[in-house]
């Protein structure tokens, strides 16, 4: 994997995380997870990202059992992408 792919993947993670924090705040947990799944598919195709890194960043959020934990994991993914 090259540097460009890693940068594009981190950019996609940041875009998804920031979007979810804005768009999903008033949604039920399942709705937010569906939105996350759709955004991951869309951006992984559009941005030419590494699917493994992208999935790894958001698996904790997808497996969370509460809205609070979901958004905590989204914030962690955003911090990791910006580091």
Biopython code that builds the backbone (N, CA, C, O; Angstrom):
import numpy as np
from Bio.PDB.StructureBuilder import StructureBuilder

atoms = [
    (1, "UNK", "N", (0.845, -1.167, 0.000)),
    (1, "UNK", "CA", (0.000, 0.000, 0.000)),
    (1, "UNK", "C", (0.898, 1.239, 0.000)),
    (1, "UNK", "O", (1.902, 1.300, 0.709)),
    (2, "UNK", "N", (0.514, 2.206, -0.801)),
    (2, "UNK", "CA", (1.364, 3.382, -0.894)),
    (2, "UNK", "C", (0.836, 4.530, -0.032)),
    (2, "UNK", "O", (-0.264, 4.473, 0.518)),
    (3, "UNK", "N", (1.651, 5.559, 0.063)),
    (3, "UNK", "CA", (1.345, 6.733, 0.891)),
    (3, "UNK", "C", (0.068, 7.443, 0.447)),
    (3, "UNK", "O", (-0.699, 7.929, 1.278)),
    (4, "UNK", "N", (-0.151, 7.498, -0.835)),
    (4, "UNK", "CA", (-1.329, 8.194, -1.369)),
    (4, "UNK", "C", (-2.608, 7.481, -0.939)),
    (4, "UNK", "O", (-3.581, 8.133, -0.560)),
    (5, "UNK", "N", (-2.615, 6.173, -0.993)),
    (5, "UNK", "CA", (-3.788, 5.403, -0.581)),
    (5, "UNK", "C", (-4.080, 5.618, 0.899)),
    (5, "UNK", "O", (-5.239, 5.766, 1.286)),
    (6, "UNK", "N", (-3.043, 5.636, 1.726)),
    (6, "UNK", "CA", (-3.223, 5.855, 3.160)),
    (6, "UNK", "C", (-3.796, 7.250, 3.402)),
    (6, "UNK", "O", (-4.714, 7.412, 4.205)),
    (7, "UNK", "N", (-3.265, 8.249, 2.718)),
    (7, "UNK", "CA", (-3.768, 9.614, 2.881)),
    (7, "UNK", "C", (-5.219, 9.728, 2.427)),
    (7, "UNK", "O", (-6.026, 10.380, 3.088)),
    (8, "UNK", "N", (-5.553, 9.102, 1.310)),
    (8, "UNK", "CA", (-6.933, 9.142, 0.817)),
    (8, "UNK", "C", (-7.876, 8.418, 1.774)),
    (8, "UNK", "O", (-9.010, 8.849, 1.984)),
    (9, "UNK", "N", (-7.405, 7.326, 2.347)),
    (9, "UNK", "CA", (-8.224, 6.578, 3.292)),
    (9, "UNK", "C", (-8.460, 7.393, 4.565)),
    (9, "UNK", "O", (-9.583, 7.448, 5.067)),
    (10, "UNK", "N", (-7.416, 8.020, 5.082)),
    (10, "UNK", "CA", (-7.573, 8.865, 6.271)),
    (10, "UNK", "C", (-8.487, 10.053, 5.994)),
    (10, "UNK", "O", (-9.269, 10.454, 6.856)),
    (11, "UNK", "N", (-8.388, 10.608, 4.804)),
    (11, "UNK", "CA", (-9.269, 11.709, 4.419)),
    (11, "UNK", "C", (-10.724, 11.224, 4.390)),
    (11, "UNK", "O", (-11.619, 11.927, 4.860)),
    (12, "UNK", "N", (-10.959, 10.052, 3.851)),
    (12, "UNK", "CA", (-12.314, 9.492, 3.794)),
    (12, "UNK", "C", (-12.848, 9.209, 5.194)),
    (12, "UNK", "O", (-14.024, 9.451, 5.465)),
    (13, "UNK", "N", (-12.010, 8.705, 6.075)),
    (13, "UNK", "CA", (-12.426, 8.452, 7.459)),
    (13, "UNK", "C", (-12.847, 9.757, 8.127)),
    (13, "UNK", "O", (-13.876, 9.820, 8.799)),
    (14, "UNK", "N", (-12.039, 10.796, 7.932)),
    (14, "UNK", "CA", (-12.365, 12.101, 8.524)),
    (14, "UNK", "C", (-13.672, 12.652, 7.956)),
    (14, "UNK", "O", (-14.497, 13.182, 8.700)),
    (15, "UNK", "N", (-13.860, 12.530, 6.657)),
    (15, "UNK", "CA", (-15.089, 13.022, 6.019)),
    (15, "UNK", "C", (-16.307, 12.286, 6.582)),
    (15, "UNK", "O", (-17.307, 12.912, 6.933)),
    (16, "UNK", "N", (-16.221, 10.974, 6.666)),
    (16, "UNK", "CA", (-17.335, 10.175, 7.164)),
    (16, "UNK", "C", (-17.628, 10.515, 8.626)),
    (16, "UNK", "O", (-18.784, 10.712, 8.999)),
    (17, "UNK", "N", (-16.590, 10.583, 9.445)),
    (17, "UNK", "CA", (-16.781, 10.848, 10.876)),
    (17, "UNK", "C", (-17.391, 12.226, 11.112)),
    (17, "UNK", "O", (-18.319, 12.368, 11.909)),
    (18, "UNK", "N", (-16.878, 13.234, 10.427)),
    (18, "UNK", "CA", (-17.430, 14.585, 10.585)),
    (18, "UNK", "C", (-18.869, 14.650, 10.103)),
    (18, "UNK", "O", (-19.710, 15.291, 10.732)),
    (19, "UNK", "N", (-19.151, 13.996, 9.001)),
    (19, "UNK", "CA", (-20.510, 13.968, 8.462)),
    (19, "UNK", "C", (-21.479, 13.306, 9.442)),
    (19, "UNK", "O", (-22.566, 13.827, 9.691)),
    (20, "UNK", "N", (-21.086, 12.163, 9.995)),
    (20, "UNK", "CA", (-21.963, 11.445, 10.915)),
    (20, "UNK", "C", (-22.224, 12.248, 12.187)),
    (20, "UNK", "O", (-23.334, 12.225, 12.719)),
    (21, "UNK", "N", (-21.222, 12.946, 12.670)),
    (21, "UNK", "CA", (-21.413, 13.749, 13.865)),
    (21, "UNK", "C", (-22.447, 14.848, 13.638)),
    (21, "UNK", "O", (-23.172, 15.218, 14.561)),
    (22, "UNK", "N", (-22.517, 15.364, 12.431)),
    (22, "UNK", "CA", (-23.505, 16.407, 12.107)),
    (22, "UNK", "C", (-24.858, 15.803, 11.752)),
    (22, "UNK", "O", (-25.884, 16.230, 12.283)),
    (23, "UNK", "N", (-24.872, 14.829, 10.872)),
    (23, "UNK", "CA", (-26.109, 14.353, 10.253)),
    (23, "UNK", "C", (-26.874, 13.335, 11.093)),
    (23, "UNK", "O", (-28.087, 13.198, 10.933)),
    (24, "UNK", "N", (-26.209, 12.638, 11.963)),
    (24, "UNK", "CA", (-26.861, 11.516, 12.653)),
    (24, "UNK", "C", (-27.177, 11.775, 14.116)),
    (24, "UNK", "O", (-27.659, 10.872, 14.800)),
    (25, "UNK", "N", (-26.929, 12.949, 14.609)),
    (25, "UNK", "CA", (-27.126, 13.234, 16.036)),
    (25, "UNK", "C", (-28.547, 12.944, 16.518)),
    (25, "UNK", "O", (-28.723, 12.520, 17.661)),
    (26, "UNK", "N", (-29.550, 13.156, 15.694)),
    (26, "UNK", "CA", (-30.936, 12.958, 16.112)),
    (26, "UNK", "C", (-31.529, 11.641, 15.625)),
    (26, "UNK", "O", (-32.735, 11.420, 15.743)),
    (27, "UNK", "N", (-30.703, 10.783, 15.089)),
    (27, "UNK", "CA", (-31.187, 9.505, 14.570)),
    (27, "UNK", "C", (-31.091, 8.408, 15.621)),
    (27, "UNK", "O", (-30.330, 8.504, 16.583)),
    (28, "UNK", "N", (-31.875, 7.375, 15.413)),
    (28, "UNK", "CA", (-31.762, 6.171, 16.223)),
    (28, "UNK", "C", (-30.449, 5.474, 15.858)),
    (28, "UNK", "O", (-29.881, 5.727, 14.796)),
    (29, "UNK", "N", (-29.977, 4.607, 16.736)),
    (29, "UNK", "CA", (-28.701, 3.919, 16.526)),
    (29, "UNK", "C", (-28.685, 3.159, 15.203)),
    (29, "UNK", "O", (-27.722, 3.261, 14.444)),
    (30, "UNK", "N", (-29.739, 2.400, 14.922)),
    (30, "UNK", "CA", (-29.768, 1.609, 13.680)),
    (30, "UNK", "C", (-29.714, 2.515, 12.447)),
    (30, "UNK", "O", (-29.038, 2.186, 11.473)),
    (31, "UNK", "N", (-30.406, 3.633, 12.478)),
    (31, "UNK", "CA", (-30.379, 4.565, 11.341)),
    (31, "UNK", "C", (-28.980, 5.125, 11.138)),
    (31, "UNK", "O", (-28.520, 5.257, 10.004)),
    (32, "UNK", "N", (-28.306, 5.453, 12.226)),
    (32, "UNK", "CA", (-26.947, 5.985, 12.136)),
    (32, "UNK", "C", (-25.988, 4.931, 11.583)),
    (32, "UNK", "O", (-25.093, 5.256, 10.803)),
    (33, "UNK", "N", (-26.172, 3.675, 11.981)),
    (33, "UNK", "CA", (-25.317, 2.594, 11.464)),
    (33, "UNK", "C", (-25.546, 2.381, 9.975)),
    (33, "UNK", "O", (-24.596, 2.135, 9.233)),
    (34, "UNK", "N", (-26.787, 2.473, 9.534)),
    (34, "UNK", "CA", (-27.087, 2.335, 8.104)),
    (34, "UNK", "C", (-26.440, 3.476, 7.329)),
    (34, "UNK", "O", (-25.863, 3.261, 6.264)),
    (35, "UNK", "N", (-26.536, 4.684, 7.864)),
    (35, "UNK", "CA", (-25.918, 5.849, 7.218)),
    (35, "UNK", "C", (-24.403, 5.666, 7.131)),
    (35, "UNK", "O", (-23.801, 5.968, 6.100)),
    (36, "UNK", "N", (-23.789, 5.177, 8.199)),
    (36, "UNK", "CA", (-22.349, 4.913, 8.205)),
    (36, "UNK", "C", (-21.985, 3.899, 7.134)),
    (36, "UNK", "O", (-21.033, 4.105, 6.380)),
    (37, "UNK", "N", (-22.727, 2.816, 7.062)),
    (37, "UNK", "CA", (-22.453, 1.776, 6.075)),
    (37, "UNK", "C", (-22.532, 2.330, 4.654)),
    (37, "UNK", "O", (-21.664, 2.045, 3.829)),
    (38, "UNK", "N", (-23.553, 3.110, 4.367)),
    (38, "UNK", "CA", (-23.713, 3.689, 3.026)),
    (38, "UNK", "C", (-22.562, 4.629, 2.690)),
    (38, "UNK", "O", (-22.053, 4.611, 1.569)),
    (39, "UNK", "N", (-22.151, 5.447, 3.650)),
    (39, "UNK", "CA", (-21.049, 6.390, 3.402)),
    (39, "UNK", "C", (-19.732, 5.653, 3.181)),
    (39, "UNK", "O", (-18.924, 6.060, 2.346)),
    (40, "UNK", "N", (-19.512, 4.569, 3.927)),
    (40, "UNK", "CA", (-18.273, 3.815, 3.734)),
    (40, "UNK", "C", (-18.213, 3.228, 2.333)),
    (40, "UNK", "O", (-17.170, 3.286, 1.681)),
    (41, "UNK", "N", (-19.311, 2.667, 1.868)),
    (41, "UNK", "CA", (-19.343, 2.090, 0.529)),
    (41, "UNK", "C", (-19.126, 3.180, -0.519)),
    (41, "UNK", "O", (-18.333, 3.011, -1.446)),
    (42, "UNK", "N", (-19.826, 4.281, -0.366)),
    (42, "UNK", "CA", (-19.739, 5.374, -1.331)),
    (42, "UNK", "C", (-18.320, 5.941, -1.415)),
    (42, "UNK", "O", (-17.769, 6.083, -2.506)),
    (43, "UNK", "N", (-17.742, 6.258, -0.278)),
    (43, "UNK", "CA", (-16.414, 6.879, -0.297)),
    (43, "UNK", "C", (-15.303, 5.893, -0.619)),
    (43, "UNK", "O", (-14.291, 6.282, -1.202)),
    (44, "UNK", "N", (-15.464, 4.638, -0.256)),
    (44, "UNK", "CA", (-14.403, 3.687, -0.597)),
    (44, "UNK", "C", (-14.316, 3.516, -2.108)),
    (44, "UNK", "O", (-13.226, 3.321, -2.646)),
    (45, "UNK", "N", (-15.439, 3.585, -2.792)),
    (45, "UNK", "CA", (-15.435, 3.504, -4.253)),
    (45, "UNK", "C", (-14.935, 4.807, -4.885)),
    (45, "UNK", "O", (-14.119, 4.776, -5.806)),
    (46, "UNK", "N", (-15.415, 5.935, -4.397)),
    (46, "UNK", "CA", (-15.091, 7.231, -4.984)),
    (46, "UNK", "C", (-13.661, 7.685, -4.719)),
    (46, "UNK", "O", (-13.015, 8.261, -5.594)),
    (47, "UNK", "N", (-13.171, 7.427, -3.517)),
    (47, "UNK", "CA", (-11.864, 7.956, -3.117)),
    (47, "UNK", "C", (-10.719, 6.968, -3.296)),
    (47, "UNK", "O", (-9.571, 7.296, -2.995)),
    (48, "UNK", "N", (-11.010, 5.768, -3.779)),
    (48, "UNK", "CA", (-9.964, 4.766, -3.989)),
    (48, "UNK", "C", (-9.219, 4.460, -2.687)),
    (48, "UNK", "O", (-7.990, 4.520, -2.637)),
    (49, "UNK", "N", (-9.967, 4.135, -1.647)),
    (49, "UNK", "CA", (-9.419, 3.906, -0.301)),
    (49, "UNK", "C", (-9.068, 2.452, -0.076)),
    (49, "UNK", "O", (-9.495, 1.565, -0.816)),
    (50, "UNK", "N", (-8.285, 2.228, 0.957)),
    (50, "UNK", "CA", (-7.990, 0.880, 1.414)),
    (50, "UNK", "C", (-9.177, 0.415, 2.255)),
    (50, "UNK", "O", (-9.442, 0.968, 3.322)),
    (51, "UNK", "N", (-9.881, -0.591, 1.776)),
    (51, "UNK", "CA", (-11.095, -1.078, 2.419)),
    (51, "UNK", "C", (-10.817, -1.600, 3.832)),
    (51, "UNK", "O", (-11.636, -1.416, 4.732)),
    (52, "UNK", "N", (-9.687, -2.237, 4.027)),
    (52, "UNK", "CA", (-9.343, -2.786, 5.339)),
    (52, "UNK", "C", (-9.165, -1.717, 6.397)),
    (52, "UNK", "O", (-9.664, -1.852, 7.514)),
    (53, "UNK", "N", (-8.455, -0.654, 6.048)),
    (53, "UNK", "CA", (-8.247, 0.445, 6.993)),
    (53, "UNK", "C", (-9.567, 1.149, 7.279)),
    (53, "UNK", "O", (-9.869, 1.478, 8.426)),
    (54, "UNK", "N", (-10.341, 1.376, 6.240)),
    (54, "UNK", "CA", (-11.629, 2.056, 6.388)),
    (54, "UNK", "C", (-12.557, 1.253, 7.307)),
    (54, "UNK", "O", (-13.174, 1.811, 8.215)),
    (55, "UNK", "N", (-12.648, -0.039, 7.070)),
    (55, "UNK", "CA", (-13.500, -0.893, 7.907)),
    (55, "UNK", "C", (-12.955, -0.951, 9.331)),
    (55, "UNK", "O", (-13.720, -0.893, 10.294)),
    (56, "UNK", "N", (-11.658, -1.062, 9.464)),
    (56, "UNK", "CA", (-11.053, -1.126, 10.793)),
    (56, "UNK", "C", (-11.333, 0.098, 11.639)),
    (56, "UNK", "O", (-11.475, 0.002, 12.858)),
    (57, "UNK", "N", (-11.412, 1.244, 10.993)),
    (57, "UNK", "CA", (-11.679, 2.479, 11.722)),
    (57, "UNK", "C", (-13.102, 2.531, 12.266)),
    (57, "UNK", "O", (-13.350, 3.127, 13.314)),
    (58, "UNK", "N", (-14.042, 1.901, 11.547)),
    (58, "UNK", "CA", (-15.442, 2.041, 11.922)),
    (58, "UNK", "C", (-16.096, 0.787, 12.500)),
    (58, "UNK", "O", (-17.259, 0.841, 12.901)),
    (59, "UNK", "N", (-15.386, -0.335, 12.552)),
    (59, "UNK", "CA", (-15.959, -1.552, 13.137)),
    (59, "UNK", "C", (-16.384, -1.326, 14.596)),
    (59, "UNK", "O", (-17.462, -1.779, 14.980)),
    (60, "UNK", "N", (-15.583, -0.646, 15.418)),
    (60, "UNK", "CA", (-16.052, -0.417, 16.799)),
    (60, "UNK", "C", (-17.387, 0.335, 16.860)),
    (60, "UNK", "O", (-18.228, 0.030, 17.705)),
    (61, "UNK", "N", (-17.581, 1.294, 15.989)),
    (61, "UNK", "CA", (-18.850, 2.030, 15.967)),
    (61, "UNK", "C", (-19.982, 1.132, 15.482)),
    (61, "UNK", "O", (-21.086, 1.172, 16.025)),
    (62, "UNK", "N", (-19.712, 0.323, 14.462)),
    (62, "UNK", "CA", (-20.746, -0.546, 13.910)),
    (62, "UNK", "C", (-21.172, -1.635, 14.904)),
    (62, "UNK", "O", (-22.292, -2.141, 14.823)),
    (63, "UNK", "N", (-20.303, -1.990, 15.819)),
    (63, "UNK", "CA", (-20.631, -3.039, 16.779)),
    (63, "UNK", "C", (-21.063, -2.487, 18.138)),
    (63, "UNK", "O", (-21.301, -3.254, 19.071)),
    (64, "UNK", "N", (-21.164, -1.179, 18.252)),
    (64, "UNK", "CA", (-21.589, -0.581, 19.522)),
    (64, "UNK", "C", (-23.070, -0.847, 19.765)),
    (64, "UNK", "O", (-23.845, -1.067, 18.834)),
    (65, "UNK", "N", (-23.437, -0.821, 21.036)),
    (65, "UNK", "CA", (-24.814, -1.147, 21.411)),
    (65, "UNK", "C", (-25.582, 0.050, 21.963)),
    (65, "UNK", "O", (-26.721, -0.097, 22.406)),
    (66, "UNK", "N", (-24.976, 1.220, 21.941)),
    (66, "UNK", "CA", (-25.681, 2.424, 22.386)),
    (66, "UNK", "C", (-25.284, 3.597, 21.505)),
    (66, "UNK", "O", (-24.209, 3.604, 20.904)),
    (67, "UNK", "N", (-26.152, 4.576, 21.436)),
    (67, "UNK", "CA", (-25.861, 5.772, 20.637)),
    (67, "UNK", "C", (-24.615, 6.483, 21.168)),
    (67, "UNK", "O", (-23.777, 6.954, 20.399)),
    (68, "UNK", "N", (-24.511, 6.549, 22.488)),
    (68, "UNK", "CA", (-23.376, 7.238, 23.100)),
    (68, "UNK", "C", (-22.062, 6.579, 22.700)),
    (68, "UNK", "O", (-21.107, 7.257, 22.323)),
    (69, "UNK", "N", (-22.023, 5.261, 22.786)),
    (69, "UNK", "CA", (-20.804, 4.527, 22.416)),
    (69, "UNK", "C", (-20.527, 4.668, 20.918)),
    (69, "UNK", "O", (-19.373, 4.796, 20.508)),
    (70, "UNK", "N", (-21.580, 4.644, 20.105)),
    (70, "UNK", "CA", (-21.433, 4.825, 18.663)),
    (70, "UNK", "C", (-20.706, 6.135, 18.367)),
    (70, "UNK", "O", (-19.739, 6.159, 17.606)),
    (71, "UNK", "N", (-21.181, 7.228, 18.976)),
    (71, "UNK", "CA", (-20.569, 8.526, 18.702)),
    (71, "UNK", "C", (-19.189, 8.672, 19.344)),
    (71, "UNK", "O", (-18.349, 9.412, 18.832)),
    (72, "UNK", "N", (-18.948, 7.986, 20.440)),
    (72, "UNK", "CA", (-17.595, 7.964, 21.014)),
    (72, "UNK", "C", (-16.628, 7.308, 20.032)),
    (72, "UNK", "O", (-15.526, 7.809, 19.808)),
    (73, "UNK", "N", (-17.045, 6.185, 19.449)),
    (73, "UNK", "CA", (-16.186, 5.475, 18.496)),
    (73, "UNK", "C", (-15.982, 6.274, 17.210)),
    (73, "UNK", "O", (-14.909, 6.212, 16.609)),
    (74, "UNK", "N", (-16.987, 7.014, 16.787)),
    (74, "UNK", "CA", (-16.844, 7.882, 15.617)),
    (74, "UNK", "C", (-15.803, 8.959, 15.908)),
    (74, "UNK", "O", (-14.972, 9.268, 15.054)),
    (75, "UNK", "N", (-15.846, 9.531, 17.114)),
    (75, "UNK", "CA", (-14.865, 10.554, 17.504)),
    (75, "UNK", "C", (-13.454, 9.967, 17.543)),
    (75, "UNK", "O", (-12.497, 10.630, 17.144)),
    (76, "UNK", "N", (-13.321, 8.737, 18.019)),
    (76, "UNK", "CA", (-12.009, 8.067, 18.048)),
    (76, "UNK", "C", (-11.501, 7.857, 16.612)),
    (76, "UNK", "O", (-10.321, 8.073, 16.338)),
    (77, "UNK", "N", (-12.372, 7.446, 15.713)),
    (77, "UNK", "CA", (-11.966, 7.250, 14.316)),
    (77, "UNK", "C", (-11.504, 8.572, 13.703)),
    (77, "UNK", "O", (-10.533, 8.603, 12.947)),
    (78, "UNK", "N", (-12.196, 9.655, 14.029)),
    (78, "UNK", "CA", (-11.814, 10.975, 13.506)),
    (78, "UNK", "C", (-10.443, 11.372, 14.028)),
    (78, "UNK", "O", (-9.605, 11.845, 13.261)),
    (79, "UNK", "N", (-10.203, 11.190, 15.315)),
    (79, "UNK", "CA", (-8.886, 11.524, 15.889)),
    (79, "UNK", "C", (-7.779, 10.702, 15.235)),
    (79, "UNK", "O", (-6.705, 11.222, 14.934)),
    (80, "UNK", "N", (-8.047, 9.420, 15.017)),
    (80, "UNK", "CA", (-7.044, 8.556, 14.390)),
    (80, "UNK", "C", (-6.730, 8.976, 12.968)),
    (80, "UNK", "O", (-5.587, 8.873, 12.523)),
    (81, "UNK", "N", (-7.744, 9.450, 12.252)),
    (81, "UNK", "CA", (-7.529, 9.879, 10.867)),
    (81, "UNK", "C", (-6.763, 11.183, 10.797)),
    (81, "UNK", "O", (-6.047, 11.436, 9.829)),
    (82, "UNK", "N", (-6.910, 12.008, 11.810)),
    (82, "UNK", "CA", (-6.246, 13.315, 11.813)),
    (82, "UNK", "C", (-4.835, 13.265, 12.392)),
    (82, "UNK", "O", (-4.076, 14.226, 12.267)),
    (83, "UNK", "N", (-4.486, 12.153, 13.024)),
    (83, "UNK", "CA", (-3.164, 12.036, 13.663)),
    (83, "UNK", "C", (-2.053, 11.893, 12.659)),
    (83, "UNK", "O", (-0.888, 11.785, 13.039)),
]
sb = StructureBuilder()
sb.init_structure("model")
sb.init_model(0)
sb.init_chain("A")
sb.init_seg("    ")
for serial, (resi, resn, name, xyz) in enumerate(atoms, 1):
    if name == "N":
        sb.init_residue(resn, " ", resi, " ")
    sb.init_atom(name, np.array(xyz, "f"), 0.0, 1.0, " ", f" {name:<3s}", serial, name[0])
structure = sb.get_structure()
